Amino acid sequence: MTSGAEALHAEILHPLREAVAEAAKLALTKFRNNVRAWNKDNASPVTEADLAVDNFLRERLTEIDSSIGWLSEETADVPERLTKDRLWIVDPIDGTRSFIAGREDWAICAALVEHGRPVAAVVEVPATGESFAAIRGGGATKNGQKISASTKAEVESAAIAWPAKLNSAATVLGNQVEVPRIHSIAVRLSRVASGEIDAALASANANDWDLAAADLLVHEAGGKITDAKGRLPIYNLATHNHGALIAAGSVLHPRLVSALAGSLK
């Protein structure tokens, strides 16, 4: 770990991990407990747990450094964030539909972004007790143990997860390995970082808060996440949604980019 990473760990990652761990406990008190849920104006679901975790994390994270900006799925966006070099990007519950359905594949995600790229991140999967964390230049961990992305090279035999809406695009891969559906984007990408699966796809229109924390996990674990043209996601822009993305170990990634270049939009 570089001296810069060590300083960032002490300043940011330790209190970030503590805050997200406490937020996970809060979310679990409402999980499978007749949580109140409704649809937002964009027809996506939200629950009282989403809002409670959002409020909790905003209070805790802004205490770390009040000059850091804020962007969250459940907080009204403000143009002021675009003036900030450093920004918290938070998804209080990624995979709200899974949370409502009582499935385990939902996560709490928080990342510190500097100049458009994540530098510290935590993805907590409360229902399974998994805690992923990463610091720029300091590697990635799962439950405190160092993790590494897969070194798999063959597309056809790779374990690749994707959402149902990419079923048609993914047929060009000729992939023969069946991977159970992982509904949360952040959980899907975190499993790439840990090497539990070889690769994952995210469909277009994922938002900054769905991606930023898991993005750092993948890269610090030795993998890559880009669009079908090989471009890194950039965060804290005026538009916070993204095109389709490919995450994989560093050997497999360019082969997937090549294979999907004509079908992934």
C-alpha positions as CSV (number, residue, x, y, z in Angstrom):
1,M,0.0,0.0,0.0
2,T,1.4,3.4,-1.0
3,S,1.8,6.2,1.6
4,G,-1.1,8.1,-0.2
5,A,-3.3,5.0,0.2
6,E,-2.4,4.6,3.8
7,A,-3.3,8.2,4.5
8,L,-6.6,7.9,2.7
9,H,-7.3,4.7,4.6
10,A,-6.9,6.4,7.9
11,E,-8.7,9.5,6.9
12,I,-11.6,8.0,5.0
13,L,-11.9,4.3,4.7
14,H,-12.0,3.4,8.3
15,P,-14.9,5.7,9.2
16,L,-16.6,4.9,6.0
17,R,-16.6,1.2,6.8
18,E,-17.9,1.8,10.3
19,A,-20.7,4.0,9.0
20,V,-21.8,1.5,6.3
21,A,-21.6,-1.4,8.8
22,E,-24.0,0.5,11.1
23,A,-26.2,1.3,8.2
24,A,-26.4,-2.4,7.4
25,K,-27.6,-3.2,10.9
26,L,-30.3,-0.5,10.5
27,A,-31.4,-2.0,7.1
28,L,-31.6,-5.5,8.6
29,T,-34.1,-4.4,11.2
30,K,-36.5,-3.7,8.4
31,F,-35.6,-6.6,6.1
32,R,-38.3,-9.3,5.9
33,N,-40.2,-7.2,8.4
34,N,-43.3,-5.9,6.5
35,V,-41.3,-2.9,5.2
36,R,-43.4,-0.1,3.8
37,A,-42.7,0.4,0.1
38,W,-44.1,2.5,-2.8
39,N,-43.1,3.7,-6.3
40,K,-41.3,6.9,-7.0
41,D,-42.2,9.2,-9.9
42,N,-40.0,7.2,-12.3
43,A,-41.8,4.0,-11.3
44,S,-38.8,2.5,-9.4
45,P,-39.5,1.2,-5.9
46,V,-38.4,2.7,-2.7
47,T,-38.9,1.7,0.9
48,E,-38.7,3.2,4.3
49,A,-35.4,1.3,4.7
50,D,-33.9,3.2,1.7
51,L,-34.8,6.5,3.2
52,A,-33.6,5.6,6.7
53,V,-30.3,4.3,5.5
54,D,-29.9,7.4,3.2
55,N,-30.5,9.8,6.1
56,F,-28.2,7.9,8.4
57,L,-25.3,7.8,5.9
58,R,-25.6,11.4,4.9
59,E,-25.3,12.5,8.6
60,R,-22.4,10.2,9.3
61,L,-20.4,10.8,6.1
62,T,-20.8,14.5,6.0
63,E,-19.4,14.5,9.6
64,I,-16.1,13.1,8.2
65,D,-15.5,16.2,6.0
66,S,-18.2,18.8,5.5
67,S,-16.6,20.1,2.3
68,I,-17.2,16.8,0.4
69,G,-20.2,16.9,-1.9
70,W,-23.1,14.4,-1.9
71,L,-25.0,12.4,-4.5
72,S,-27.4,9.7,-3.6
73,E,-30.3,7.8,-5.2
74,E,-32.7,8.9,-2.5
75,T,-31.6,12.6,-2.1
76,A,-32.7,15.4,-4.5
77,D,-29.8,16.1,-6.8
78,V,-28.4,19.6,-6.7
79,P,-26.1,21.4,-9.2
80,E,-23.7,22.4,-6.5
81,R,-22.2,18.9,-6.6
82,L,-20.7,19.7,-10.0
83,T,-18.4,22.3,-8.3
84,K,-17.0,19.7,-5.9
85,D,-13.7,17.9,-6.6
86,R,-14.6,15.3,-3.9
87,L,-18.0,13.7,-3.7
88,W,-19.8,11.0,-1.7
89,I,-21.8,8.8,-4.0
90,V,-24.2,6.6,-2.1
91,D,-26.9,4.0,-2.9
92,P,-28.6,3.3,0.4
93,I,-30.0,0.0,-1.0
94,D,-29.0,-1.2,-4.4
95,G,-31.4,-3.9,-5.3
96,T,-34.6,-2.5,-3.6
97,R,-36.7,-5.1,-5.5
98,S,-34.7,-7.9,-3.9
99,F,-35.0,-6.2,-0.5
100,I,-38.8,-6.1,-0.9
101,A,-39.0,-9.7,-2.1
102,G,-36.8,-10.9,0.8
103,R,-34.0,-12.0,-1.5
104,E,-30.4,-11.7,-0.2
105,D,-28.8,-9.9,-3.3
106,W,-29.1,-6.3,-2.2
107,A,-26.3,-4.0,-1.0
108,I,-25.4,-0.7,0.7
109,C,-22.9,1.1,-1.4
110,A,-20.8,4.2,-0.7
111,A,-17.8,5.7,-2.5
112,L,-15.7,8.7,-2.3
113,V,-15.0,10.1,-5.8
114,E,-12.3,12.5,-6.6
115,H,-12.1,14.2,-10.0
116,G,-14.6,11.8,-11.5
117,R,-13.1,8.5,-10.3
118,P,-13.6,6.5,-7.0
119,V,-10.8,6.5,-4.4
120,A,-12.4,4.8,-1.5
121,A,-15.4,2.4,-1.4
122,V,-17.5,0.0,0.6
123,V,-20.1,-2.4,-0.6
124,E,-21.9,-4.2,2.2
125,V,-24.2,-7.2,1.6
126,P,-26.1,-7.3,4.9
127,A,-28.2,-10.4,4.3
128,T,-25.1,-12.5,3.7
129,G,-22.7,-10.8,6.1
130,E,-20.3,-9.8,3.3
131,S,-18.3,-6.6,3.4
132,F,-16.2,-5.5,0.4
133,A,-13.9,-2.5,0.7
134,A,-11.2,-0.9,-1.5
135,I,-8.8,2.1,-1.4
136,R,-7.1,3.5,-4.5
137,G,-3.6,2.0,-4.6
138,G,-4.3,-0.2,-1.6
139,G,-6.2,-3.2,-3.1
140,A,-9.6,-4.7,-2.4
141,T,-10.9,-6.9,0.4
142,K,-13.8,-9.1,1.4
143,N,-14.4,-9.4,5.1
144,G,-10.9,-8.1,5.6
145,Q,-9.2,-10.6,3.3
146,K,-7.5,-9.5,0.1
147,I,-9.4,-10.5,-3.0
148,S,-8.4,-10.8,-6.7
149,A,-10.4,-10.9,-9.9
150,S,-10.4,-14.0,-12.0
151,T,-7.6,-14.8,-14.4
152,K,-9.9,-16.8,-16.7
153,A,-9.2,-16.3,-20.4
154,E,-11.8,-18.3,-22.4
155,V,-15.1,-16.5,-23.0
156,E,-17.1,-19.7,-23.7
157,S,-16.3,-21.3,-20.4
158,A,-16.4,-18.2,-18.2
159,A,-18.9,-17.6,-15.5
160,I,-20.6,-14.4,-16.6
161,A,-23.6,-12.7,-14.9
162,W,-25.9,-10.3,-16.7
163,P,-29.4,-8.9,-16.3
164,A,-32.4,-10.3,-18.2
165,K,-32.6,-7.3,-20.5
166,L,-29.1,-8.2,-21.9
167,N,-30.1,-11.8,-22.8
168,S,-30.2,-11.1,-26.5
169,A,-26.9,-9.1,-26.6
170,A,-25.1,-11.8,-24.6
171,T,-26.0,-14.6,-27.1
172,V,-23.0,-13.5,-29.2
173,L,-20.7,-14.8,-26.4
174,G,-21.6,-18.5,-27.0
175,N,-21.2,-18.8,-23.2
176,Q,-22.0,-22.3,-21.8
177,V,-21.9,-21.6,-18.0
178,E,-25.2,-20.9,-16.2
179,V,-24.9,-18.3,-13.5
180,P,-27.8,-17.6,-11.1
181,R,-29.4,-14.2,-11.7
182,I,-27.8,-11.5,-9.5
183,H,-30.3,-8.6,-9.4
184,S,-28.1,-6.0,-7.7
185,I,-25.6,-4.4,-10.0
186,A,-23.2,-3.7,-7.1
187,V,-23.4,-7.3,-5.8
188,R,-22.8,-8.6,-9.4
189,L,-19.7,-6.4,-9.8
190,S,-18.4,-7.2,-6.3
191,R,-18.5,-10.9,-7.2
192,V,-16.3,-10.1,-10.2
193,A,-13.8,-8.4,-7.8
194,S,-13.7,-11.4,-5.5
195,G,-13.3,-13.8,-8.4
196,E,-16.5,-15.7,-7.5
197,I,-17.6,-15.1,-11.1
198,D,-15.4,-14.3,-14.0
199,A,-17.3,-11.4,-15.5
200,A,-20.5,-9.3,-15.3
201,L,-22.5,-7.0,-17.6
202,A,-24.5,-4.0,-16.6
203,S,-27.2,-2.7,-18.9
204,A,-27.5,0.9,-20.0
205,N,-28.9,3.5,-17.7
206,A,-27.2,2.4,-14.5
207,N,-26.5,5.4,-12.3
208,D,-23.4,6.7,-10.6
209,W,-24.7,5.3,-7.3
210,D,-25.1,1.8,-8.7
211,L,-21.6,1.7,-10.0
212,A,-19.0,3.9,-8.3
213,A,-18.2,1.8,-5.2
214,A,-18.1,-1.6,-7.0
215,D,-16.1,0.0,-9.8
216,L,-13.2,0.6,-7.4
217,L,-13.5,-2.9,-6.0
218,V,-13.1,-4.4,-9.5
219,H,-10.1,-2.3,-10.4
220,E,-8.3,-2.7,-7.1
221,A,-8.8,-6.4,-7.4
222,G,-6.9,-6.4,-10.7
223,G,-10.0,-6.4,-13.0
224,K,-11.4,-3.8,-15.4
225,I,-14.8,-2.2,-15.9
226,T,-15.5,-0.2,-19.1
227,D,-18.1,0.4,-21.8
228,A,-18.0,-1.6,-25.0
229,K,-15.5,0.9,-26.4
230,G,-13.1,0.3,-23.5
231,R,-13.8,3.6,-21.8
232,L,-13.8,4.0,-18.0
233,P,-16.9,5.3,-16.3
234,I,-16.6,8.9,-15.2
235,Y,-18.6,10.0,-12.2
236,N,-20.1,13.3,-11.0
237,L,-21.0,14.6,-14.4
238,A,-24.2,16.6,-15.2
239,T,-25.8,13.3,-16.4
240,H,-25.3,10.5,-13.8
241,N,-26.4,7.5,-15.9
242,H,-24.2,5.3,-18.0
243,G,-24.2,3.1,-21.0
244,A,-23.9,-0.7,-20.9
245,L,-20.7,-1.8,-19.1
246,I,-18.4,-4.9,-19.0
247,A,-16.6,-6.0,-15.9
248,A,-14.1,-8.8,-15.8
249,G,-10.6,-9.9,-14.9
250,S,-7.8,-8.2,-16.9
251,V,-7.3,-11.2,-19.2
252,L,-10.9,-11.8,-20.1
253,H,-12.0,-8.2,-20.3
254,P,-10.5,-7.2,-23.7
255,R,-12.0,-10.4,-25.2
256,L,-15.4,-9.6,-23.9
257,V,-15.1,-6.0,-25.2
258,S,-14.2,-7.3,-28.6
259,A,-17.0,-9.9,-28.6
260,L,-19.7,-7.4,-27.4
261,A,-18.6,-4.3,-29.3
262,G,-21.3,-4.7,-31.9
263,S,-24.2,-5.8,-29.7
264,L,-23.8,-3.9,-26.4
265,K,-25.3,-0.4,-26.5
